[in-house]
Amino acid sequence: MKFQYVFLALAACLAEALPTFDGSRHVWFTFPGFFPTFESSFPIGNGRVAASIYGGASEVLGITENSIWTGPFQDRIASTALAAEPVVREMLLAGNLSEAREYAYEHMISNVTSPRSFSYFGNIGIDFGHAEEEMTDYVRWLDTREGMVGVEYVVDGVTYTREYIANYPSGVLAARFTASAGGELNMNISMTGLIKILSVTAAAAQDNNTLTLRGSSGQSVDPILWTGQARFVPDEGAVVGVSGTNLIITNASTVDMFFDAETSYRYASEAAWEAEMQRKIDAAFALGYDAVKSAAIADIIAFLGRVTLDLGTSPNGWAALPTDQRLAIARNTSEDVQLSTLVFNFGRHLLAASSRPSNDGTVALPANLQGIWNNSTSAPFGGKYTININIEMNYWPAGPTNMIETQLPLFDLIGVATPRGQSAAERMYGCPGTVFHHNLDLWGDPAPTDNFTQSTMWPFGSAWLAWHAIDHYRFTLDKTFLQEVAYPFLSEVATFYECYAFENDGHNVTGPSLSPENRFMVPLNESVPGASEAVDIAPAMDGQLMTEIFQGFLEAASLLGIPDSDPAVAAARTFLPTIKPQQIGSLGQILEWRVEYTELVPGQKHLSPLWALMPGRAFFSPHQQHALRCGTGAARSACVAWLGDHWLEPHLADLPVR
């Protein structure tokens, strides 16, 4: 316990110098982030444009815009896939597991193995003329309630502050830089990046001091192009000039910044996207920083404030410590309950910052593997939309914590991907309907990705996203969404699996497919004995997904008044009971594969055969399923009231908490 008392003593020494922080709300440190390690930065975003803020003596703002990816659409459907699929299936049925996987990966997967990758805009660098060793009383913080980042420190008796905000209604990022003494704020501002920069220009003019960067994803044909501009507004008495491509501001006390970036993904011409960029920046400038900040905070408080979590008060004054010290304590104890609340609030901040529906009529993009933040031309794992769990996990808090609108960009992407998936279904499997494998990019590329043994050959990403569509309706009770988005997509997905599945031992099963991210040891009576493989027929998760998708489709049809005589409804009703049920193994476990193979990695973290428990519903009783479908928000009270009248009251003790 000695180290805890040291932390408390340090906190007491700093108490008078530092702002007051709420241990359930603020992430804060007494040292800057470590550029370019963007995980050490503080993230803000308005769902489309975002910044990673490091807070160093020389500030770096790593800027991203969610449609800046590495290039144009690629048609990656292998021309040999359709002919190869029945060959692979026969190999699997014959027990030639290794040969089947090798044949599938040679003939069903394109030589271009990866879709496009999430990239970034570049960096805004601001040199204040300060050195790290000169800074005292340093603190930086992220307010998870207001979505703001702040930095404060002292140099030579002058207190310097920075605050950053992402405004969703206006579509801009904004910042304010101040010095407590008049004329002591100096800024040498640049725009740089590892991406292909076409031009950087600096301009100094009355009320229009700007840095503008034009960039390209770099492909020779149809690259993604973008323009971003930061306008700086100093107070009276400041001197503004240009040095090469840098903007120089001297003798200021306060400087405000407004930033936007727009791309060719959403606009057909440079003139169009730059006009939109200019419109947003001009509107923010006309409002002024205080109004932009107030509007941003009002918006996000109204949004995030729908849910609060109170787990109690942490002991030993831990909640008053800087976050890094609390994390050190948490390695040895879980008693810092306010840290758990802070993590909850931080997660909701990230989702709101990286996924908001479009408010300007353009296509929105969902949170990707990086959320919306990145500092390189190609993010880890490409920053893709990995839909064998990762992107779905992004959205698990959307309904239960009353942020359901954050999920709408996911359906925008599904709308882009569905026609691509129709082409993949026909050309790879000879089937109608639509299919996505385990990744998408911003173009909706649905093809198998990465030639990776335990993930690539999995045609069920579309099924999991279809589950999100019906679940979205269950939370919102939005009949328009059900009719225009969820039902058509469920219909497309169900149509594909009715064709793709085949009869084996009296049930409809799938294959070639796999149990995401896991491998098994090939038995001695099959080939190659002892090899680790993943591709097979009838993985448990496939059947679970199909069951819930067909149930969801029939539920949607009933809610929309579509009769059982409708051909699609009749086909789904016939198909549903033919899906292979769950199998139980020798240890009482749900079998992950069609037989009790030995797992290569027992307890693999994806826990794919438990999909039906979470996020699925199959392991709940019928009345529990109905209660879960009440969701949250305004519609929940009416739903629960109806349930209470019909069957809820006798089962209150059985209801799960959501």
Summary of the structure (lengths in Angstrom):
residues: 658
radius of gyration: 27.1
end to end distance: 36.5
largest distance: 84.5
contacts: 2327
relative contact order: 0.11
helix: 37%
strand: 22%
